[in-house]
Amino acid sequence: MLTITSSAATISPDLSVGYSWDSASQNIVHRLLTNPEPIITLRPAEPRSGTLTLLFRDDAAALECERIHKLAEVFTLTDTTRPGADMRYVVDGRVGVELDPSTGHIWIVTVDFQALE
């Protein structure tokens, strides 16, 4: 079961259908014209960022999820079936809401996020 909490509310989507992220490297590669071997500065990768895709059967719950994610909040995602997905995050980008055209009654909410480490 996936739960998202903040100081403003607790969100429990009916299903999480998408959870994708990546982490960009912060290594610096210096390519010098006078040296065929690059000079490398090693740095840790950025925290993960990506998009959550959440399903809601209830209009009000989907719109509440959108409303809460528009606030200036830090969110905590907990997933009892996928503990590797647990994180604290902030919205970084868009919050989208779509009525699933194939069913006409399931709401899809997408949230672009930046994880906090």
C-alpha positions as CSV (number, residue, x, y, z in Angstrom):
1,M,0.0,0.0,0.0
2,L,1.3,3.4,-1.0
3,T,0.8,6.4,1.3
4,I,2.0,10.0,0.8
5,T,2.0,12.2,3.8
6,S,2.7,15.9,4.5
7,S,1.9,18.4,7.2
8,A,-1.3,19.2,5.2
9,A,-2.7,15.8,4.6
10,T,-2.4,12.0,3.9
11,I,-2.9,10.8,0.4
12,S,-3.8,7.1,-0.3
13,P,-4.1,6.5,-4.1
14,D,-5.9,3.4,-5.2
15,L,-2.9,2.3,-7.2
16,S,0.6,3.5,-8.1
17,V,1.0,2.6,-11.8
18,G,4.2,4.4,-12.5
19,Y,7.3,5.3,-10.5
20,S,10.3,6.2,-12.5
21,W,13.4,8.0,-11.6
22,D,17.0,8.6,-12.5
23,S,20.0,10.2,-10.9
24,A,22.3,12.5,-12.9
25,S,26.1,12.2,-12.4
26,Q,27.9,15.2,-11.2
27,N,31.3,14.0,-12.3
28,I,33.3,16.6,-14.2
29,V,35.3,15.5,-17.2
30,H,38.0,18.0,-18.4
31,R,39.1,17.3,-22.0
32,L,42.3,19.2,-22.7
33,L,43.6,19.7,-26.2
34,T,47.2,19.2,-25.0
35,N,46.4,15.9,-23.2
36,P,44.6,12.9,-24.7
37,E,43.7,11.6,-21.2
38,P,40.9,13.6,-19.6
39,I,41.2,15.0,-16.1
40,I,38.3,13.7,-14.0
41,T,36.8,15.3,-10.9
42,L,34.6,12.6,-9.1
43,R,31.5,13.8,-7.3
44,P,28.5,11.9,-6.0
45,A,25.4,11.6,-8.2
46,E,22.4,13.9,-7.6
47,P,19.5,12.5,-5.6
48,R,16.9,10.7,-7.7
49,S,14.2,12.7,-9.6
50,G,11.4,11.5,-11.7
51,T,7.6,11.1,-12.0
52,L,5.0,9.5,-9.9
53,T,1.8,8.2,-11.6
54,L,-1.1,7.6,-9.3
55,L,-4.6,6.3,-9.9
56,F,-7.8,7.3,-8.1
57,R,-11.3,6.0,-8.6
58,D,-12.8,8.9,-6.7
59,D,-12.9,12.4,-8.3
60,A,-12.5,14.2,-4.9
61,A,-9.5,12.1,-3.9
62,A,-7.7,12.9,-7.2
63,L,-8.4,16.6,-7.0
64,E,-7.3,16.6,-3.4
65,C,-4.0,14.9,-4.4
66,E,-3.5,17.7,-7.0
67,R,-4.4,20.4,-4.5
68,I,-2.0,19.1,-1.8
69,H,0.9,18.7,-4.3
70,K,0.5,22.4,-5.3
71,L,1.3,23.5,-1.7
72,A,4.8,24.4,-0.5
73,E,5.3,21.1,1.3
74,V,7.8,18.3,1.8
75,F,6.2,14.9,1.2
76,T,7.0,11.4,2.5
77,L,6.2,8.5,0.3
78,T,5.9,5.1,2.0
79,D,5.2,1.9,0.0
80,T,4.7,-1.3,2.1
81,T,5.1,-3.5,-1.0
82,R,8.2,-1.7,-2.4
83,P,10.3,-0.3,0.5
84,G,13.0,0.7,-2.0
85,A,10.5,3.4,-3.3
86,D,10.2,5.1,0.1
87,M,11.5,8.7,0.1
88,R,11.0,12.3,1.1
89,Y,10.4,14.6,-1.9
90,V,9.3,17.9,-3.1
91,V,7.4,18.7,-6.3
92,D,9.8,19.7,-9.0
93,G,8.0,20.4,-12.2
94,R,4.4,19.7,-13.1
95,V,1.4,18.2,-11.4
96,G,-1.0,16.8,-13.9
97,V,-4.5,15.4,-13.7
98,E,-6.2,13.3,-16.5
99,L,-9.4,11.4,-16.7
100,D,-8.5,8.0,-18.2
101,P,-10.1,8.0,-21.6
102,S,-10.5,4.2,-21.8
103,T,-12.6,4.0,-18.6
104,G,-14.0,7.5,-18.2
105,H,-14.1,7.1,-14.4
106,I,-10.4,6.6,-13.3
107,W,-8.3,9.6,-12.6
108,I,-4.6,9.7,-13.3
109,V,-2.4,12.1,-11.3
110,T,1.2,12.7,-12.3
111,V,3.7,14.4,-10.1
112,D,7.3,15.4,-11.1
113,F,9.5,15.1,-8.0
114,Q,12.9,15.7,-6.6
115,A,13.9,13.3,-3.8
116,L,15.6,14.7,-0.7
117,E,18.5,12.8,0.8
